[in-house]
């Protein structure tokens, strides 16, 4: 009896009255030039791009009704939000839903009672995030914030291509693999070319909470403000003890809040630097890195303060191993270790396939969530989902340590859905020296490891992270938060599928959308019974 009550509380939490914030999104194409160089049909919301930020207060339920006026399916993911017993609102195409077909709608109900902080809402069916379907999602504190401040500021960083991402990828896939050209994107700051962004206006003697988000697809940014220190107070929705830094390395999908205390004089304005780095292409002057400079404006037309030029190597940059979360969660024990490794397979044409295991992730014929709901006892067998689904079945309350290795010449930005993980260790792989790259130092967490949902996996390195499978029935993707997920760098953790069957019921609207797309809503990964995967396209295995 007591075990039943505990599980029910874990599944549903305590019921409290909450306000419902209703927002309607109509997704449609809008011809626009955001970089000043190229005009093409980006994805807009209600005719607007950049998409306005979404604000709610902790405890609210966001009712986001999405109508798809595009010519292809789409889905919406609330990046960083805990989907406790509501995986069908996580928005991962052909994993937690079929998608929203053209001309149809789906309403996502996103609960926020467990969280406040800085998040993102973006497309997650294919690569529509790259075409503008991305926006800040801010959950304001219901009561007094962990750290006092006077006002808030919001700064978004993103990369932007010169044509729709699907067209760009289609072109690359038509080329011999040894003829793939270098790709250089433009950096946007607050929605426009970083060279022409509006000033960030501040008042003197004021304490600001500056929320900084990288909502882009591929490129990390380095951000700093001349003449000012910043104090990190939040990373990916996790409040931290204030940490003084000179600058931030912000990978795609990462978010920070920093305290910015302005000076007591408005005699001068100051500059900020936002440097967009593509570590997967060579350094090319003027193209990689790309340097963007903007204004911290105390007073209109005031002169800019001249400050000494300081090398990045001499600055203090935010690092998870220097952060202490305010929740003081102790290091988890380990029940099971899962080892993953970034792998790739060169093809004769186009970009290489990527993955984290024996095979790259590819969409199967039935969304993983619907297979888990319909396959009875067999739902606990990873084989029934198909090798392309890259599913790992976890036991309820199992403590997991992931060891992720990256033996390659580029970083990856690893994101987990529906939870945060503890950051336990980061260190080098032995092939760094052979590749002529610096060997990074080993860092290990202390008693209270930092937690977040997106972490940089540097080139020629490994990371260790931990989490507890305390969300029974959760369908939890773990992926590279770039276009690499679409190329296979994604696995799925399925937690206690028998409890999923007992307590989760998907919305009828989701099932209707599947049928409109001629996608089966039951059966194994191929839509069949038992272990019969006939009809499922063959998996591609790494050698």
C-alpha positions in Angstrom: 0.0 0.0 0.0 2.7 2.4 1.0 4.7 1.6 -2.2 1.6 2.3 -4.3 1.1 5.7 -2.7 4.8 6.6 -3.1 4.7 5.7 -6.8 1.5 7.7 -7.3 3.1 10.7 -5.7 6.2 10.3 -7.9 4.0 10.0 -11.0 1.6 12.9 -10.4 3.0 15.1 -7.5 0.7 16.9 -5.2 -2.3 18.5 -6.9 -2.4 22.3 -6.5 -4.4 25.0 -8.2 -2.4 26.6 -11.0 -3.1 29.3 -13.5 -3.3 28.2 -17.2 -1.5 30.4 -19.6 -3.0 29.9 -23.1 -1.0 30.7 -26.1 -1.8 30.0 -29.8 0.9 29.5 -32.3 0.3 29.4 -36.1 3.4 28.2 -37.8 3.9 29.7 -41.3 6.7 30.6 -43.6 7.9 34.2 -43.8 10.4 35.5 -46.3 13.0 37.4 -44.3 16.6 38.4 -44.2 17.9 38.1 -40.7 21.6 38.3 -41.5 21.6 41.1 -44.0 22.8 38.8 -46.8 20.2 36.3 -47.8 16.4 36.2 -47.9 14.6 32.9 -47.6 11.4 31.4 -46.1 12.0 31.0 -42.4 9.5 29.5 -39.9 7.6 32.2 -38.1 4.9 32.2 -35.4 1.8 34.2 -36.0 3.8 36.1 -38.7 6.6 37.0 -36.3 10.3 36.2 -36.3 12.2 36.2 -34.1 9.5 34.5 -32.1 8.5 36.4 -29.0 9.7 35.0 -25.6 7.1 32.9 -23.6 6.8 34.0 -20.0 4.9 32.1 -17.3 5.2 32.0 -13.5 6.3 28.9 -11.6 3.3 26.7 -11.0 1.5 27.8 -14.1 0.4 25.4 -16.8 1.4 26.5 -20.3 -1.3 25.5 -22.8 0.5 25.9 -26.2 -1.9 25.2 -29.1 0.2 24.8 -32.2 -1.3 24.9 -35.7 0.9 23.7 -38.6 0.5 25.9 -41.7 3.8 24.6 -43.1 4.1 22.0 -45.9 5.7 19.3 -43.7 5.3 17.8 -40.3 6.6 19.6 -37.2 6.7 19.1 -33.4 7.6 21.3 -30.5 9.9 20.6 -27.6 10.1 22.5 -24.3 13.9 22.3 -23.8 14.8 21.7 -20.2 11.3 21.1 -18.9 10.5 18.1 -16.7 7.8 15.9 -18.4 6.8 14.0 -15.4 4.4 11.3 -16.6 3.7 13.4 -19.7 6.2 12.2 -22.3 3.6 12.8 -25.0 4.2 16.5 -24.6 8.0 16.3 -25.0 7.7 16.9 -28.7 10.3 14.6 -30.2 9.1 13.5 -33.7 8.7 9.7 -34.0 9.9 9.1 -30.5 7.3 10.7 -28.2 4.7 11.6 -30.9 4.2 11.2 -34.7 4.3 15.0 -35.3 1.8 17.6 -36.3 0.9 17.1 -40.0 0.3 20.1 -42.3 -3.0 21.7 -41.7 -3.4 20.1 -38.2 -2.9 21.1 -34.6 -1.7 19.8 -31.3 -1.9 21.3 -27.8 1.0 20.9 -25.5 0.3 21.2 -21.8 3.5 22.0 -20.0 3.5 22.0 -16.2 6.0 24.2 -14.3 5.4 23.4 -10.6 8.8 21.9 -10.1 10.9 24.5 -12.0 11.7 28.2 -12.5 14.5 29.6 -14.6 15.6 30.0 -18.2 14.5 27.5 -21.0 13.9 27.3 -24.7 10.9 26.2 -26.9 11.9 24.9 -30.3 11.0 22.6 -33.2 12.1 18.9 -32.8 10.7 17.0 -35.7 13.6 17.4 -38.1 15.8 20.5 -38.4 13.2 23.2 -38.3 14.9 24.7 -35.2 17.6 25.9 -37.7 14.9 27.7 -39.7 13.8 30.0 -36.8 11.4 27.8 -34.8 13.0 28.6 -31.5 12.2 31.1 -28.7 13.1 31.7 -25.0 10.8 30.2 -22.4 11.1 32.0 -19.1 9.6 30.6 -15.9 9.5 33.4 -13.3 9.9 32.7 -9.6 6.6 32.5 -7.8 8.1 33.9 -4.6 11.3 35.6 -3.7 14.1 34.6 -6.1 17.2 32.9 -4.7 19.2 36.0 -5.3 17.9 39.6 -5.2 18.0 41.8 -8.3 16.3 44.9 -9.5 15.5 44.3 -13.1 15.8 41.6 -15.8 17.5 41.6 -19.3 17.3 39.0 -22.0 20.0 38.2 -24.6 19.7 35.5 -27.2 22.6 34.1 -29.3 22.0 32.0 -32.4 23.6 30.9 -35.7 21.8 31.5 -39.0 22.4 29.9 -42.4 21.8 31.3 -45.9 19.0 28.9 -46.9 16.5 26.6 -45.3 18.4 23.8 -43.4 16.7 21.0 -45.3 17.7 22.5 -48.6 21.2 23.0 -47.4 21.5 19.4 -46.2 19.9 18.0 -49.4 22.6 19.8 -51.4 25.4 18.4 -49.2 24.0 14.9 -49.5 24.2 15.1 -53.3 28.0 15.8 -53.1 30.8 13.2 -52.9 31.8 12.9 -49.2 35.3 14.3 -50.0 33.9 17.4 -51.7 31.8 18.7 -48.8 32.4 22.5 -48.6 33.1 24.5 -45.5 30.0 26.0 -43.9 30.1 29.4 -42.3 27.0 30.8 -40.7 26.2 34.3 -39.3 25.8 35.0 -35.6 22.6 36.7 -34.5 22.3 38.6 -31.2 18.7 39.3 -30.0 17.4 38.2 -33.4 19.5 40.3 -35.8 23.0 40.2 -37.3 25.3 40.6 -34.3 27.1 43.5 -36.0 23.9 45.6 -36.0 22.1 44.6 -32.8 20.4 47.2 -30.8 22.2 48.4 -27.6 21.5 46.8 -24.3 20.2 49.7 -22.3 21.1 49.9 -18.6 20.8 52.3 -15.7 23.6 53.1 -13.4 23.8 51.5 -9.9 21.3 48.8 -10.8 21.5 45.1 -10.2 20.3 43.2 -13.3 19.6 39.5 -13.9 20.9 39.0 -17.4 19.5 35.8 -19.0 21.7 34.6 -21.8 20.6 31.8 -24.1 22.2 30.0 -27.0 19.1 29.0 -29.0 21.0 28.1 -32.1 21.7 24.8 -33.8 25.4 24.2 -34.2 27.7 27.0 -32.9 28.9 27.8 -29.4 29.5 31.4 -28.4 31.9 33.1 -26.0 30.4 36.1 -24.3 31.9 38.8 -22.1 31.4 42.4 -21.1 34.2 44.9 -20.9 34.7 46.7 -17.6 32.3 44.5 -15.7 32.3 41.2 -13.8 29.4 38.8 -14.0 28.2 36.4 -11.3 26.6 33.2 -12.5 23.5 32.5 -10.5 21.7 29.9 -12.8 22.7 27.4 -15.4 20.0 25.5 -17.3 17.3 26.2 -14.7 19.5 25.1 -11.7 20.3 27.9 -9.2 23.9 28.1 -8.1 25.9 29.9 -5.5 27.0 33.2 -7.1 30.2 32.5 -9.1 32.3 35.5 -10.3 33.5 35.1 -13.9 34.8 37.2 -16.7 33.0 35.4 -19.5 30.7 32.5 -20.6 31.2 29.6 -23.0 27.7 28.9 -24.2 26.9 25.8 -26.2 23.7 25.4 -28.3 20.9 24.6 -25.9 22.7 26.1 -22.8 21.3 29.0 -20.7 22.8 31.1 -18.0 21.5 33.8 -15.7 24.2 36.2 -14.4 24.1 39.1 -12.0 25.3 42.3 -13.7 25.9 45.1 -11.3 26.1 48.4 -13.2 28.6 51.1 -12.3 27.6 54.3 -10.4 28.5 56.6 -13.3 26.9 56.9 -16.7 29.8 58.9 -18.2 30.7 56.0 -20.5 29.2 53.2 -22.4 30.9 49.7 -22.7 31.1 47.0 -25.2 30.2 43.3 -25.0 31.9 40.7 -27.1 30.0 37.7 -28.6 32.4 35.4 -30.5 30.8 32.6 -32.5 33.2 29.6 -32.9 32.9 26.7 -35.3 35.4 24.2 -33.9 34.5 21.7 -36.7 36.0 23.9 -39.5 39.4 25.4 -39.8 40.2 28.9 -38.6 39.6 31.3 -41.5 40.1 35.0 -41.0 36.8 36.9 -40.9 34.8 33.7 -41.2 35.7 31.5 -38.2 35.7 32.6 -35.5 33.2 35.4 -36.1 33.5 38.4 -33.8 30.4 40.5 -32.8 30.6 43.6 -30.7 27.6 45.3 -29.2 26.9 48.2 -26.7 26.1 48.2 -23.0 24.5 51.6 -23.1 24.4 53.7 -19.9 23.6 56.9 -21.7 22.7 57.6 -25.4 25.7 59.1 -27.2 28.1 58.7 -24.3 31.6 57.8 -25.4 32.8 54.2 -25.1 35.2 53.4 -22.2 38.6 52.3 -23.4 39.6 49.1 -21.6 42.7 47.0 -21.9 42.7 44.1 -24.4 42.9 40.9 -22.4 43.5 37.5 -24.0 40.8 34.9 -23.5 43.4 32.7 -21.9 43.9 35.2 -19.1 40.1 35.5 -18.3 38.1 33.4 -15.9 35.4 31.5 -17.8 32.4 29.8 -16.3 33.0 26.1 -15.7 30.6 23.5 -14.2 33.3 22.2 -11.9 33.5 25.5 -10.2 29.7 25.8 -9.6 27.8 24.6 -6.5 24.1 24.1 -6.9 21.9 25.7 -4.2 19.9 22.4 -3.8 23.1 20.7 -2.5 22.2 17.4 -4.0 24.9 14.9 -3.0 26.7 12.7 -5.6 24.5 9.8 -6.5 25.7 6.2 -6.0 25.9 4.1 -9.2 23.8 1.0 -9.9 24.6 0.7 -13.6 27.1 2.1 -16.0 26.2 2.8 -19.6 29.1 3.5 -21.9 28.5 5.6 -25.1 30.9 6.7 -27.7 30.6 9.2 -30.5 31.0 7.2 -33.7 30.6 8.0 -37.4 30.5 6.3 -40.7 31.6 7.9 -43.9 29.3 7.5 -46.9 30.2 7.7 -50.5 28.0 10.8 -50.8 27.0 13.4 -48.3 27.7 13.9 -44.6 28.7 11.0 -42.4 26.2 9.2 -40.2 26.8 9.6 -36.5 25.8 7.7 -33.4 26.4 6.9 -29.8 26.4 3.1 -30.0 26.5 0.3 -32.5 24.1 2.0 -34.9 22.9 5.6 -35.6 19.5 6.5 -34.4 16.9 6.5 -37.2 13.1 7.0 -37.0 11.2 3.7 -36.8 7.7 3.1 -38.0 5.9 3.5 -34.6 6.9 6.2 -32.1 8.8 4.6 -29.2 6.3 5.9 -26.7 3.4 4.2 -28.5 5.3 0.9 -28.8 6.0 1.0 -25.1 2.3 1.6 -24.3 1.1 -1.2 -26.5 3.6 -4.1 -26.2 2.7 -5.5 -22.8 5.5 -7.4 -21.0 7.7 -7.2 -24.1 7.9 -3.4 -23.6 10.8 -4.1 -21.2 12.8 -5.7 -24.0 14.9 -3.2 -26.0 15.0 -5.5 -29.0 11.3 -4.9 -29.9 11.9 -1.3 -30.7 14.4 -2.1 -33.4 18.2 -1.4 -33.4 17.6 2.0 -35.1 15.6 3.2 -32.1 18.7 2.9 -29.9 16.6 2.3 -26.8 18.0 1.5 -23.3 15.4 0.2 -20.8 16.0 1.4 -17.2 14.5 0.1 -13.9 12.6 2.4 -11.7 14.9 4.3 -9.2 18.0 2.9 -10.8 21.0 5.2 -10.5 22.7 5.5 -13.9 26.2 6.7 -14.8 26.8 7.6 -18.4 30.3 7.6 -19.7 30.4 9.4 -23.0 33.6 9.4 -25.1 34.4 11.7 -28.0 37.5 10.6 -29.9 36.9 13.1 -32.7 38.0 16.5 -33.9 35.0 18.5 -32.8 33.0 19.2 -29.7 29.4 18.0 -29.1 26.7 19.5 -26.9 25.0 16.7 -25.0 21.4 17.3 -23.9 19.1 15.1 -21.9 15.3 15.6 -22.0 13.0 15.8 -19.0 15.6 16.1 -16.2 19.0 17.3 -15.3 22.1 15.2 -14.7 24.9 15.5 -12.2 28.3 16.4 -13.8 30.8 13.9 -12.3 34.0 14.0 -14.4 35.6 15.4 -17.5 39.0 14.3 -18.9 41.2 13.6 -21.9 41.3 10.7 -24.4 44.7 9.4 -25.4 44.4 10.3 -29.0 44.5 14.1 -28.4 48.3 14.2 -28.5 48.4 12.2 -31.7 46.1 14.7 -33.3 48.2 17.6 -32.3 45.6 18.9 -29.9 46.1 20.0 -26.3 45.3 17.5 -23.6 42.6 18.8 -21.3 42.9 18.5 -17.5 41.0 15.9 -15.5 38.2 17.5 -13.4 36.1 15.6 -10.8 33.1 16.8 -8.9 33.1 17.3 -5.2 30.3 16.4 -2.7 27.7 18.6 -4.4 28.2 18.2 -8.2 26.7 20.7 -10.6 23.5 19.7 -12.4 22.3 20.9 -15.7 20.6 19.4 -18.8 23.1 20.4 -21.6 26.9 20.0 -21.4 29.8 20.5 -23.7 31.7 17.3 -24.7 35.0 18.7 -25.9 37.0 17.1 -28.7 39.2 14.2 -27.7 37.6 13.9 -24.2 35.2 12.0 -22.1 32.6 13.1 -19.6 30.8 11.1 -16.8 27.3 12.2 -15.7 24.7 10.6 -13.4 21.0 10.6 -12.9 18.4 8.6 -11.2 15.6 6.9 -13.2 12.9 8.4 -10.9 10.4 9.2 -13.6 8.5 6.0 -14.2 7.3 5.7 -17.8 9.5 8.5 -19.0 10.7 8.3 -22.6 13.9 10.3 -22.3 16.1 11.1 -25.4 19.8 11.9 -24.8 21.3 13.6 -27.8 23.8 15.9 -29.4 21.9 19.2 -29.4 22.9 20.1 -33.0 22.0 18.8 -36.4 23.9 15.7 -35.4 20.8 14.3 -33.7 19.1 14.2 -37.1 22.1 12.3 -38.4 21.8 9.7 -35.7 23.5 11.0 -32.5 20.6 10.2 -30.2 19.7 7.4 -27.8 16.5 6.9 -25.8 16.2 5.9 -22.2 12.9 4.2 -21.4 12.1 4.1 -17.7 9.9 1.4 -16.1 7.7 0.8 -19.2 5.3 -1.4 -17.3 4.4 1.6 -15.0 4.1 3.7 -18.2 1.4 1.4 -19.4 -0.4 1.6 -16.1 -0.5 5.3 -15.7 0.0 7.2 -19.0 -2.8 7.8 -21.5 -1.8 9.7 -24.6 -4.2 12.5 -25.9 -6.6 11.5 -28.6 -5.3 14.5 -30.6 -1.9 12.8 -30.8 -3.3 9.5 -32.1 -5.4 11.4 -34.7 -2.3 13.2 -36.0 -0.6 9.8 -36.3 -3.4 8.4 -38.4 -3.4 11.5 -40.6 0.2 10.8 -41.3 -0.5 7.0 -41.9 1.7 6.1 -38.9 0.7 3.1 -36.8 -0.1 3.7 -33.2 0.7 0.3 -31.7 3.0 -2.6 -32.1 6.8 -2.9 -32.0 9.1 -0.6 -33.9 7.9 -2.0 -37.2 4.2 -1.9 -36.1 4.1 -5.7 -35.7 3.6 -8.1 -32.8 6.3 -9.7 -30.8 9.8 -9.6 -32.1 8.7 -9.5 -35.7 10.5 -6.4 -37.2 9.6 -7.2 -40.8 9.1 -4.0 -42.8 11.6 -2.0 -40.7 14.3 -0.6 -42.9 17.7 -2.3 -42.1 19.9 -0.6 -39.6 23.3 0.8 -40.5 26.0 -0.5 -38.2 29.3 1.1 -37.4 32.3 -1.2 -37.9 
